[in-house]
Amino acid sequence: MENHHQHGTESDADTATSPGLTSPRDVEAVPNSRDKNGLHTPLLQRKKTLLPDANYSVEKHQAMIGANVSPIESLDYELIENELFRQDWRSRTKHEILEYVFLKWTFVFLLGLLTGLVGFGINMAVENIAGAKFLATTKSMSVSGFMPAFLLYAGSNVLLILVSSLLCVYISPAAAGSGIPEVKAYLNGVDTPNIFSLKTLFVKVFGCICTVSGGLIVGKEGPLVHIGSCIASIIGQGGSRKYHLTWRWLRYFKNDRDRRDLVTCGSAAGVAAAFRAPVGGVLFALEEVTSWWRGPLLWRAFFTTAVVAVVLRTGMAWCKGGTCGLFGEGGLIIFDVEGVKSEYGLLELFPVVVLGIIGGVLGSSFNYLNSKIVVFFGGVLNKWPSAKVWQACLISLLTASISFGLPWLAECRLCPEHKIGQYPIGAECPTHGRAANFKGFHCPDGTYNDLANLFFNTNDDATRNLFSTGTPGEFRKSSLLIYLGASYFLAVITYGIAVPSGLFVPSILCGATYGRLVGMLMTPIAGEDRLDEGVYALLGAASFLGGSMRMTVSLCIILLELTNNLRMLPLIMLVLLVSKTVGDSFNDAVFDIHVQLKGFPFLDAHPEPFMRHLTAREAIKYTPVTFNSVEKVGTVVEVLRTTRHNAFPVLEENGTVLCGLVLRSHIMVLLEKRAFLSHYDDSYNPNRACFSSVDFAKAGSGKGMRIENMHVSPEEQEMYVDLRFVTNTSPYTVVETMSLAKAFTLFRQLGLRHLCVIPKKSRNEGSPIVGLLTRHDFMPGYLHEQHPQLR
């Protein structure tokens, strides 16, 4: 009975060669390069990624997390039905069950409260830092002229971006970028180290403040989604053991299923904090980031975003008394176009469709160009971390030169005679403050600089100027074209550098610019009593967002909550549907592209068509390493040290009966607690287990015990360990002849980490299990390498 079976599986961690296992590269199918049209010609070309090697995501199980390559694992969303957990559920009292439900609602309340406070703090910090920068530059311009003012403006921007990039590159690389691809991959079942750590949270917050204040064409909406998810994960895992911030009464939530639900609520809270759009935040989490959704989760996510909305509204009311410095009417993105002229008919449908087409083309082009630039610079700069800092600083200097130099070269315009009816900021002309519709910049009294209204402003205030109503003729067509070209170019090269950056605001800026331009062209045709130019800007922003991100319902509701005008619902719906349709005909959504570029083994909602031609057995590459139900400690330790598998089939009756599946993390707990038997005893005694479910609670994301750090004496290695009471006795199984497409659907819908493949016919001799399927076995690139003849 000391015989150690080795029959097989592929792990969902780094695969190390162990006795009886075949190296993956020894059996890899190699296509014949001379037969370009033959059976061995690859039909599913592997897409380029940011990883140094095309095989990293499959063979090495690594992905690009933020700005660095890191190892990845899979999450355990499946309920582990073993004797230990059955006893735990049977022993729970009504009081403990009520405590669990109460804590769930308490956590989402805390999540909404903290996310709202952090979002408000970020907005207040950005407005005060950026406002002080613009006021100092304006004063220097009036006193010292162009060059000193430019040096002050560019120097402050570069300094802010330098701080942000240093934080991301050297302290927490996982905080770089928007964070939405990482959150999306996590909610799909991909676990990565430090993605939701306390260090990542702090770097994301302070890096976001510096990046947005530094004038780059980026937003804080994507980072706020990541920040909300970080807060949710930290709450769910009971704080941080590393920083001695943990509480035992949070033990109920130390599992992947409850953390997944909290992170989903956190992503919704992040959108609500960014846009003050609670309903839009819930729909964003449902449509874009989460892969599994349950009815009770809807209520908790809605409650979370409602708390965020109340916190933000309270903060805004408090700041109206002038207690928040320069944070006043600016700050949170809100564009109230209620009561504006919004009469439309069949005549307006044509420009709306045109806007949708433009948005689909420009949005898909943005996705293509940005992905090429990210791959190019990623391959060059990944070897030198300092080069990423230089890249961010150079882009900051370029952005500052464009945003300051182009308005300086622009001609001054006479102030309009009419007063602004709908937009309260900057009603006077010219203005020299921070937020204004008619910025004087370097122009004399009675004139203003329309390019400065867009360039020499925060991104939020520039968007307000583009959305402003009752200001016909505020911008020249040439100025809008210049700003469209500059902002589009800067957004393409900026998104993806090593700073926290969001994509919503750049998309809104580009779309609102050509939307207002179309509105200016339509005014002579339709008349001034029809749709306002600011309304066309809103529709343009919707078209670019739809063409780049490919979201429909959530974007529609977010824009309606932003503008507070339900009469625009039909037009927003139409422009989103057109732009998404046009964009889908060219490429994938921008976040889906970045998920692929980063090398995440992401499982789409539906299997690839070619999977119907493969069986579950044909996707198995390795023979599984199995254990006896009562195994020798030395054998267990040897297997754990020579492999990186995270699950092992447990066999009984001389290896002819499948007892279940045991997780590596659970075996590690048995070894750490020294749950050993002095002699071999296969009589099952449930009372032998002297543990509780708390002992097997999962550590934080990317953490856990390592076999390398565990010492087992030679005497202990001669002892035995009973694996049965921690073995999942009801793992999901499929027969080896099942099509891979059906196996994929089962794996994806149930959120599994391992799927057992059993033989079609019962065997009196031999293993009762053929192998295990993990998410890497369903990756198209991996399957193509194994079966290059697929058509």
Secondary structure, DSSP 4 states (H G I P E B T S, - for coil): --PPPB-----SS-----TTPPPGGGS-----TT-TTSTTS-SSPPPP-SSSSTTIIIII-EEEETTEEEE-EE---S----HHHHHHHHH--HHHHHHHHHHHHHHHHHHHHHHHHHHHHHHHHHHHHHHHHHHHHHHHHHHH-HHHHHHHHHHHHHHHHHHHHHIIIII-GGGSB-SHHHHHHHHTTEE-TTTT-HHHHHHHHHHHHHHHHTT-S-BSHHHHHHHHHHHHHHHHTTEETTTTEE-GGGGGG-SHHHHHHHHHHHHHHHHHHHHS-HHHHHHHIIIII-S---HHHHHHHHHHHHHHHHHHHHHHHHHTTTTTTT-SSSSS-----TTS-----HHHHHHHHHHHHHHHHHHHHHHHHHHHHHHHHHHHHTT-HHHHHHHHHHHHHHHHHHHHHHHHHSPPEEPPSSPPSS--TT-SSSB-SSS-SSB-TTPPTTEE-HHHHHHSS-HHHHHHHHH-SS-TTSS-HHHHHHHHHHHHHHHHHHTTSSSB-BSHHHHHHHHHHHHHHHHHHHHHHH-TTSS-HHHHHHHHHHHHHHHHH---HHHHHHHHHHHT-GGGHHHHHHHHHHHHHHHHTT---HHHHHHHHTT-----SS--GGGGGSBTGGG--SPPB-EESEEEHHHHHHHHHH---SEEEEEETTTTEEEEEEEHHHHHHHHHTT--BSS------GGG----GGGG---STT----GGG----HHHHTSEEE-GGGSBSS--EEETTSBHHHHHHHHHHHT-S-EEEE-SS--SSS-S--EEE-GGGG-HHHHHHH-TT--
